[in-house]
Amino acid sequence: MIDKILKSVLAVLNPSPKVEVVESNVPSQPNSLSEELMLMKSLSSCGDNPIERHFIYNQLIDILYKQRNSRDDALELCIKYCIEDIDRIEAFKVAYIKEYEGIQDNLIASGYKSQKDRYEVTLPRIPSFSRLRIIYEKQGKYREAIQVCGRAIEVGAWDIEAGNEQISKLIKKMKKAEG
């Protein structure tokens, strides 16, 4: 199905041989629809690789959020992918830590690092949490935004102090909105 959509989009995007292409000094803008379709295809073919899946979600979320004012379904799709990424965050966390601990082991074994140089592997920034919190907050869905913050703290994606600060701000906004 995705292959058919991708072929249709690419057929529309590629100029016909009858059309004369004029070179320009204006840099071309990436076509977000074709990029989105390619990412969706990558998502369906990445299998059970949680690291690859997470970074594909990040790109999709970024593209869709940027289109939220110009495309009717963009915000809902962005929310969908944020939730899917968050639902799979434990698998990502395990795989990510395992991979980077393995890198450290290899560096130590090969003599590039010593055991005393070992550090605790922490998660990279997880945009799904921040993006979903922002969307829910803008929609006035403060309880959902607070739940997102709590989940981010729970899995170690956010620092407890920073996460609690976000929660406090959301509680104040929620109380103000409720009157």
LOVEXKE-220239 format. One line per 2 residues: their letters; for each residue x, y, z of C-alpha. Coordinates in nm, 2 decimals, m for minus. Layout:
# residues N
a = X Y Z ~ ... .
END
This chain:
# residues 179
mi = 0.00 0.00 0.00 ~ 0.27 0.24 0.10 .
dk = 0.46 0.15 m0.22 ~ 0.17 0.25 m0.43 .
il = 0.13 0.58 m0.25 ~ 0.50 0.65 m0.28 .
ks = 0.50 0.58 m0.65 ~ 0.20 0.80 m0.70 .
vl = 0.35 1.09 m0.51 ~ 0.69 1.05 m0.69 .
av = 0.51 1.05 m1.03 ~ 0.35 1.38 m0.94 .
ln = 0.68 1.52 m0.80 ~ 0.90 1.42 m1.08 .
ps = 0.87 1.66 m1.38 ~ 0.75 1.51 m1.71 .
pk = 1.01 1.48 m1.98 ~ 0.82 1.74 m2.18 .
ve = 0.87 2.00 m1.91 ~ 1.18 2.21 m1.94 .
vv = 1.37 2.23 m1.61 ~ 1.54 2.57 m1.56 .
es = 1.83 2.58 m1.32 ~ 1.80 2.83 m1.04 .
nv = 2.02 2.97 m0.77 ~ 1.74 2.93 m0.52 .
ps = 1.80 2.63 m0.30 ~ 1.53 2.36 m0.33 .
qp = 1.32 2.29 m0.03 ~ 1.28 1.93 0.07 .
ns = 0.94 1.79 m0.01 ~ 0.80 1.70 0.33 .
ls = 0.53 1.47 0.18 ~ 0.78 1.25 m0.01 .
ee = 1.01 1.26 0.30 ~ 0.71 1.16 0.52 .
lm = 0.63 0.87 0.28 ~ 0.98 0.75 0.28 .
lm = 0.99 0.76 0.66 ~ 0.67 0.57 0.68 .
ks = 0.81 0.30 0.45 ~ 1.13 0.29 0.67 .
ls = 0.90 0.26 0.97 ~ 0.73 m0.04 0.82 .
sc = 1.06 m0.21 0.72 ~ 1.27 m0.14 1.04 .
gd = 1.12 m0.45 1.21 ~ 1.19 m0.48 1.58 .
np = 1.48 m0.24 1.59 ~ 1.37 0.00 1.87 .
ie = 1.66 0.25 1.81 ~ 1.59 0.29 1.44 .
rh = 1.21 0.31 1.50 ~ 1.26 0.58 1.77 .
fi = 1.47 0.80 1.54 ~ 1.22 0.75 1.25 .
yn = 0.94 0.86 1.49 ~ 1.15 1.17 1.58 .
ql = 1.17 1.27 1.21 ~ 0.80 1.21 1.14 .
id = 0.70 1.40 1.45 ~ 0.92 1.70 1.35 .
il = 0.78 1.70 0.99 ~ 0.42 1.67 1.10 .
yk = 0.44 1.93 1.38 ~ 0.58 2.18 1.13 .
qr = 0.28 2.12 0.91 ~ 0.02 2.15 1.19 .
ns = m0.12 2.48 1.05 ~ m0.12 2.39 0.68 .
rd = m0.24 2.03 0.69 ~ m0.56 1.91 0.85 .
da = m0.44 1.57 0.97 ~ m0.08 1.67 1.07 .
le = m0.14 1.74 1.43 ~ m0.34 1.42 1.49 .
lc = m0.07 1.21 1.31 ~ 0.20 1.39 1.52 .
ik = 0.01 1.29 1.84 ~ m0.02 0.94 1.71 .
yc = 0.35 0.90 1.65 ~ 0.44 1.06 1.98 .
ie = 0.22 0.81 2.16 ~ 0.36 0.52 1.97 .
di = 0.71 0.63 2.04 ~ 0.63 0.68 2.41 .
dr = 0.46 0.34 2.43 ~ 0.78 0.18 2.30 .
ie = 1.02 0.38 2.51 ~ 1.12 0.10 2.74 .
af = 1.24 m0.12 2.45 ~ 1.43 0.18 2.31 .
kv = 1.59 0.25 2.65 ~ 1.71 m0.11 2.70 .
ay = 1.85 m0.13 2.34 ~ 2.01 0.22 2.36 .
ik = 2.18 0.16 2.69 ~ 2.30 m0.19 2.58 .
ey = 2.44 m0.05 2.25 ~ 2.63 0.23 2.42 .
eg = 2.76 0.01 2.71 ~ 2.88 m0.23 2.43 .
iq = 3.07 0.06 2.27 ~ 3.23 0.15 2.60 .
dn = 3.33 m0.22 2.65 ~ 3.49 m0.23 2.31 .
li = 3.68 0.09 2.37 ~ 3.81 m0.04 2.70 .
as = 3.90 m0.38 2.55 ~ 4.09 m0.22 2.27 .
gy = 4.28 0.01 2.51 ~ 4.13 0.34 2.39 .
ks = 3.96 0.39 2.73 ~ 4.03 0.26 3.08 .
qk = 3.77 0.11 3.32 ~ 3.78 0.43 3.52 .
dr = 3.66 0.63 3.21 ~ 3.34 0.43 3.21 .
ye = 3.03 0.65 3.25 ~ 2.66 0.58 3.31 .
vt = 2.47 0.58 2.98 ~ 2.17 0.81 2.99 .
lp = 1.90 0.85 2.74 ~ 1.93 1.11 2.47 .
ri = 1.66 1.38 2.45 ~ 1.32 1.22 2.37 .
ps = 1.13 1.48 2.17 ~ 0.80 1.28 2.19 .
fs = 0.75 1.37 2.55 ~ 0.81 1.75 2.50 .
rl = 0.61 1.77 2.18 ~ 0.31 1.58 2.31 .
ri = 0.31 1.79 2.63 ~ 0.32 2.11 2.43 .
iy = 0.03 1.99 2.20 ~ m0.18 1.89 2.50 .
ek = m0.11 2.21 2.68 ~ m0.21 2.42 2.38 .
qg = m0.53 2.22 2.34 ~ m0.61 2.28 2.71 .
ky = m0.57 1.91 2.79 ~ m0.37 1.98 3.11 .
re = m0.44 1.64 3.27 ~ m0.30 1.46 2.97 .
ai = 0.00 1.69 2.96 ~ 0.07 1.61 3.33 .
qv = 0.05 1.24 3.25 ~ 0.30 1.28 2.98 .
cg = 0.54 1.46 3.22 ~ 0.49 1.19 3.48 .
ra = 0.58 0.92 3.22 ~ 0.89 1.11 3.11 .
ie = 1.01 1.13 3.47 ~ 0.92 0.76 3.53 .
vg = 1.13 0.63 3.24 ~ 1.42 0.86 3.31 .
aw = 1.38 1.08 3.00 ~ 1.34 1.39 3.21 .
di = 1.52 1.50 3.52 ~ 1.28 1.48 3.82 .
ea = 1.33 1.85 3.92 ~ 1.26 1.98 3.56 .
gn = 0.97 1.74 3.52 ~ 0.81 1.84 3.85 .
eq = 0.85 2.21 3.75 ~ 0.66 2.14 3.43 .
is = 0.39 1.96 3.62 ~ 0.36 2.25 3.87 .
kl = 0.32 2.50 3.58 ~ 0.05 2.28 3.42 .
ik = m0.14 2.24 3.75 ~ m0.15 2.62 3.78 .
km = m0.28 2.66 3.43 ~ m0.53 2.38 3.48 .
kk = m0.66 2.55 3.80 ~ m0.68 2.89 3.63 .
ae = m0.87 2.73 3.34 ~ m1.12 2.55 3.57 .
g = m1.18 2.88 3.75 .
END
